[in-house]
Amino acid sequence: MAHIDAGELLPNEHVQRMAAEGEITQMHRGHEYADEGDTFDIDGRTFEVTDVTHRTLGDLTDEDAQREGSEDLEAYRKRLNQVHDRFEWDDDSEVVRHRFEPVGGE
């Protein structure tokens, strides 16, 4: 277990703010950016990574998209296309889900 910088897992201030407000409770990334049990701080609040799972894009559901701040999976796909140059959704692409929650249930 380590204490990591929030920017290691959450790529920008907008995403970090959404996590701090409880709008995002997980983040899929192309690589593993944290280990289960790692902690990070946002605005003086500590969060713990509670689950790190290797998956594929084809495994994602509407619930996953909602946990990442999108209305549903289709909106999530559109968002990925907007924020990543030359992104193409491939159900077989490997991703890593990082789930996190405030320490102490804050």
BAVO-226090 format. One line per field, with one value per residue: x, y, z of N, C-alpha, C in turn; residue in one letter. Coordinates in steps of 0.02 Angstrom, whole numbers. Each point is the difference from the previous one (the first is absolute). Last residue first. Layout:
n.east <- (X|...)
n.north <- (Y|...)
n.up <- (Z|...)
ca.east <- (X|...)
ca.north <- (Y|...)
ca.up <- (Z|...)
c.east <- (X|...)
c.north <- (Y|...)
c.up <- (Z|...)
res <- (A|...)
// end
This chain:
n.east <- (-830|105|223|166|-76|8|37|92|89|57|108|29|22|-124|-165|-196|25|-13|150|145|146|28|-141|-183|-220|-83|-83|-221|-175|-54|-139|-232|-114|-51|-131|-14|232|189|103|-136|-164|59|-9|-208|-82|170|236|163|126|216|169|155|116|16|13|-104|-19|127|-26|11|-20|6|65|8|65|184|72|92|8|-68|-14|121|67|12|-21|-94|-140|-220|-238|-134|-195|-159|-125|-136|46|145|235|58|-9|182|187|-5|61|232|153|55|-14|143|202|-29|-25|204|81|76|-2|29)
n.north <- (456|-218|-98|30|1|-116|-152|-175|-72|-161|-47|-110|-93|-77|-96|100|234|273|218|252|206|205|74|99|-35|-225|-93|51|-125|-206|6|15|-201|-135|136|210|99|4|-199|-174|-59|-158|-226|-105|-80|-172|-159|-160|18|103|-133|-73|-15|123|99|137|146|251|240|275|257|286|232|74|-201|-229|-282|-284|-295|-230|-150|100|154|66|-168|10|98|99|73|55|73|109|261|177|112|192|-2|-77|151|145|-80|8|204|56|-188|-243|-206|-158|102|206|25|-78|-176|-191|-270|-290)
n.up <- (231|85|51|-191|-263|-239|-257|-224|-258|-233|-256|-268|-281|-240|-158|-104|-125|-97|-55|-24|-48|150|221|123|-106|-11|200|60|-94|100|188|-30|-37|188|183|117|99|164|109|86|-159|-164|59|-8|-207|-94|-86|-96|-207|-6|148|227|272|251|271|237|190|59|129|99|139|23|-32|-232|-119|9|31|29|-11|-11|-214|-208|-233|-227|-235|-254|-162|128|153|238|215|134|-46|55|221|67|-37|-215|-178|-26|-117|-233|-100|-12|-116|-36|184|100|72|119|238|153|186|200|68|47)
ca.east <- (-16|-68|-44|20|29|-51|25|-56|22|-48|4|-1|8|53|55|-22|10|-25|-51|-26|5|13|60|59|13|18|68|48|7|38|70|28|6|59|-3|-70|-38|-29|52|50|-29|-1|69|19|-28|-73|-31|-28|-62|-52|2|-61|14|-19|36|0|-29|-14|36|-37|37|-39|5|-26|-29|-38|16|-41|33|26|-51|-12|-2|30|-11|51|33|59|34|31|48|24|40|-30|-35|-72|-9|12|-58|-55|13|-15|-73|-35|-2|44|-53|-59|23|11|-65|-28|17|-39|39|-42)
ca.north <- (72|10|16|-35|41|30|36|26|20|37|-16|58|-11|41|-42|-39|-70|-50|-43|-54|-64|2|-36|18|71|23|-25|40|65|-10|-13|66|37|-23|-70|-22|3|66|44|9|46|67|24|15|66|3|58|-17|-37|49|25|-16|1|-59|9|-56|-60|-43|-63|-53|-59|-61|-16|54|53|55|64|58|65|23|-3|-66|-5|61|0|-35|-49|28|-49|26|-46|-46|-53|-13|-64|12|31|-53|-44|35|-1|-68|-10|32|73|36|43|-40|-64|6|-11|64|24|62|62|59)
ca.up <- (0|-23|56|60|53|43|58|40|67|41|71|44|72|30|24|57|-19|48|-29|40|-36|-72|-23|39|3|-67|-14|38|-34|-62|20|17|-63|-36|-18|6|-62|-13|-26|53|50|-29|-1|69|16|1|32|66|-10|-11|-69|-38|-72|-39|-63|-47|30|-57|-4|-34|-20|13|70|41|-41|29|-31|17|-8|64|51|28|73|28|73|38|-43|-34|-43|-61|-31|52|-29|-66|0|9|66|50|-2|33|72|23|-7|56|-3|-46|-28|-17|-28|-72|-32|-21|-67|-8|-6|0)
c.east <- (-47|-22|-71|-46|17|34|-58|29|-60|30|-49|4|2|2|57|56|-17|11|-20|-52|-23|6|6|64|66|19|23|71|50|11|44|74|29|10|61|-8|-71|-37|-28|57|49|-26|3|72|19|-23|-75|-40|-34|-68|-55|12|-61|17|-11|37|0|-22|-22|44|-46|38|-38|-2|-31|-26|-45|23|-49|38|33|-56|-11|1|38|-19|53|31|57|32|27|45|26|38|-32|-40|-74|-12|7|-63|-57|11|-21|-76|-42|-3|34|-53|-59|27|7|-65|-30|23|-49|44)
c.north <- (18|72|15|22|-44|42|29|32|28|13|44|-24|67|-9|40|-42|-42|-69|-51|-38|-60|-72|5|-34|17|74|22|-23|44|66|-9|-6|69|37|-18|-75|-27|8|66|44|12|51|71|26|21|72|0|57|-21|-34|52|16|-25|10|-65|20|-61|-68|-38|-62|-53|-60|-62|-18|50|47|53|61|55|66|19|5|-73|0|60|3|-41|-56|36|-59|32|-54|-43|-55|-18|-65|11|28|-57|-44|34|-5|-69|-10|27|76|54|41|-41|-62|2|-15|69|30|59|62)
c.up <- (-55|-1|-20|57|61|53|39|63|36|69|37|72|37|75|32|30|61|-29|52|-40|42|-27|-76|-22|34|-1|-69|-13|36|-36|-62|20|12|-66|-41|-12|11|-65|-24|-22|57|50|-26|4|71|10|-9|31|65|-9|-7|-73|-37|-73|-40|-63|-46|29|-62|-1|-29|-26|22|75|47|-54|31|-40|19|-4|67|51|19|76|29|74|35|-41|-34|-37|-63|-28|57|-37|-66|-2|16|70|51|0|38|75|27|-4|58|-2|-42|-37|-26|-32|-76|-37|-11|-67|-2|0)
res <- (E|G|G|V|P|E|F|R|H|R|V|V|E|S|D|D|D|W|E|F|R|D|H|V|Q|N|L|R|K|R|Y|A|E|L|D|E|S|G|E|R|Q|A|D|E|D|T|L|D|G|L|T|R|H|T|V|D|T|V|E|F|T|R|G|D|I|D|F|T|D|G|E|D|A|Y|E|H|G|R|H|M|Q|T|I|E|G|E|A|A|M|R|Q|V|H|E|N|P|L|L|E|G|A|D|I|H|A|M)
// end
